[in-house]
Amino acid sequence: MDNSYKIAVASSDGIVVNQHFGRADKFSIFEIENDGSFSFIEIRAVKPVCNYGNHDDGQLIENLQKIKDCKYILVSKIGTGASIQAEQLGITPMELPDMIEESIRKVISFEQIQNLFERN
């Protein structure tokens, strides 16, 4: 049974989760395996949604479509509207500003706990 999944990470430097969802111009995509190991897959370019306080809802949807195969998105911050749109596509947004590796490990732990509850 393959329970691997993908995580999109908003990072300007590939080291730290440090981008607001709306200001991100790329997402680093990671594959999480059943055993809890993970690996970098690719970078997906997007156009920032926020522009000096203005928001482009069409661009928001377009950006989310580019990562809709991801189960989670890790950001430093995400607005309510973007969060709701992500959840409607089945993407769980998480505000976890930290080193990417540490943030991913937190998601893996969260996922493992969720799986325990689903089995019972």
C-alpha positions as CSV (number, residue, x, y, z in Angstrom):
1,M,0.0,0.0,0.0
2,D,1.6,3.3,-1.1
3,N,0.8,6.1,1.3
4,S,3.5,8.5,0.0
5,Y,2.4,12.1,-0.5
6,K,3.8,15.4,-1.6
7,I,4.4,18.6,0.3
8,A,4.8,22.1,-1.3
9,V,7.2,24.4,0.6
10,A,7.3,28.2,0.2
11,S,10.9,29.2,0.5
12,S,13.0,31.9,-1.0
13,D,16.3,30.1,-0.3
14,G,15.5,26.3,-0.3
15,I,16.6,26.1,3.4
16,V,13.9,27.8,5.5
17,V,10.1,28.0,5.2
18,N,10.1,31.8,5.0
19,Q,7.6,32.8,2.4
20,H,4.0,34.1,2.7
21,F,1.9,32.1,0.4
22,G,0.8,35.2,-1.6
23,R,4.3,36.4,-2.1
24,A,5.9,33.2,-3.1
25,D,7.2,32.9,-6.6
26,K,8.1,29.2,-6.4
27,F,7.4,26.1,-4.3
28,S,9.8,23.4,-3.5
29,I,8.1,20.0,-3.8
30,F,9.1,17.1,-1.6
31,E,7.9,13.5,-1.7
32,I,7.3,11.8,1.7
33,E,7.6,8.0,1.7
34,N,5.8,5.5,3.9
35,D,8.9,5.1,6.2
36,G,9.0,8.8,7.0
37,S,11.9,9.5,4.7
38,F,11.6,12.4,2.2
39,S,13.3,13.8,-0.8
40,F,13.3,16.9,-2.9
41,I,11.6,16.4,-6.3
42,E,11.4,19.8,-8.0
43,I,10.7,23.5,-7.9
44,R,7.5,24.8,-9.4
45,A,7.4,28.4,-10.4
46,V,4.3,30.5,-9.7
47,K,3.4,34.2,-10.0
48,P,3.0,36.0,-6.6
49,V,-0.7,36.6,-5.7
50,C,-0.1,39.6,-3.5
51,N,1.0,42.8,-5.1
52,Y,1.3,45.7,-2.7
53,G,-1.9,44.9,-0.8
54,N,-3.9,43.8,-3.9
55,H,-4.8,40.2,-4.5
56,D,-5.3,38.4,-7.8
57,D,-7.9,35.7,-7.1
58,G,-7.4,34.2,-10.6
59,Q,-3.7,33.9,-10.0
60,L,-4.4,32.4,-6.5
61,I,-6.4,29.6,-8.2
62,E,-3.8,29.1,-10.9
63,N,-1.0,28.8,-8.3
64,L,-3.0,26.3,-6.3
65,Q,-3.7,24.2,-9.4
66,K,0.1,23.9,-9.9
67,I,0.4,22.2,-6.5
68,K,-2.9,20.4,-6.3
69,D,-1.1,17.1,-6.2
70,C,0.4,18.0,-2.9
71,K,-1.3,17.0,0.4
72,Y,0.2,19.9,2.4
73,I,1.6,23.3,1.8
74,L,4.1,24.8,4.2
75,V,4.3,28.6,4.4
76,S,5.4,31.2,6.9
77,K,1.9,32.8,6.6
78,I,-1.3,32.3,4.6
79,G,-4.4,34.4,4.5
80,T,-7.9,33.0,5.3
81,G,-9.1,33.2,1.7
82,A,-6.1,31.4,0.3
83,S,-6.3,28.8,3.1
84,I,-10.0,28.1,2.3
85,Q,-9.2,27.8,-1.4
86,A,-6.4,25.4,-0.7
87,E,-8.5,23.2,1.5
88,Q,-11.2,23.0,-1.2
89,L,-8.6,21.5,-3.4
90,G,-7.6,19.0,-0.7
91,I,-4.4,20.8,0.2
92,T,-3.9,21.4,4.0
93,P,-2.0,24.7,4.6
94,M,0.3,24.8,7.5
95,E,2.1,27.9,8.9
96,L,5.4,26.3,10.0
97,P,8.2,28.9,9.6
98,D,11.4,26.9,10.4
99,M,14.2,25.0,8.7
100,I,12.5,23.1,5.8
101,E,13.7,19.7,7.2
102,E,12.3,20.5,10.7
103,S,8.9,21.7,9.2
104,I,8.6,18.6,7.1
105,R,9.4,16.4,10.1
106,K,6.5,18.2,12.0
107,V,4.1,17.4,9.2
108,I,5.3,13.7,9.1
109,S,4.6,13.5,12.9
110,F,1.2,15.1,12.4
111,E,0.4,12.7,9.5
112,Q,1.4,9.7,11.7
113,I,-0.9,10.8,14.5
114,Q,-3.8,11.4,12.1
115,N,-3.3,7.9,10.7
116,L,-3.4,6.4,14.2
117,F,-6.8,8.0,14.8
118,E,-8.2,6.9,11.5
119,R,-7.3,3.2,12.2
120,N,-9.3,3.2,15.5
